[in-house]
Amino acid sequence: MAKADRLERLDVRRIEVEAEYRDALIAALRITAAGRWGLFDHQKDKATRARTAPVIAALEELADEIEGMRDTLGLEPFALHAQFMAARGPAAPDAVGEPKQAKVWLDRLGADA
C-alpha cells in the first residue's frame, strides 16, 4: 500500500507541475502575442535571446521535473513541452511572426490573448 500511496501522491504532484508549466507557457505566450519577440527564437539577436533565456530555462526545469515523474509513473512523455520546443528556432522567410504564432498557441491552449 505504501508504494501505491507514494505513486498516487506523485501523480497528483505531476498534475500540479504540468498546470504550473502550462500557466508559465501561457504567460510567456501572452507577452509574445502583445508584441515582444524572442520566445520562439526566430531572430538571432543576442539581447533578445538573453532576455528570453530565463523564461526558457524555467520551462525546461519544469519539463525535466515532469518528465522524471512521468517516467516513474510509466506515462507517455510530456507532449506540450516537446511541441513547444519543436516550434522554436529559425523560421522560413514567409512564416508568420512570433506574435501571431503566440496567438495561435494561445487559441490552441484555450487561453485568450
Sequence and secondary structure as in RCSB ss.txt:
>XXXX:A:sequence
MAKADRLERLDVRRIEVEAEYRDALIAALRITAAGRWGLFDHQKDKATRARTAPVIAALEELADEIEGMRDTLGL
EPFALHAQFMAARGPAAPDAVGEPKQAKVWLDRLGADA
>XXXX:A:secstr
 HHHHHHHHHHHHHHHHHHHHHHHHHHHHHHHHTT   TT  S  HHHHHHHHHHHHHHHHHHHHHHHHHHHHT 
   HHHHHHHHH S   TTS  HHHHHHHHHHHHT   
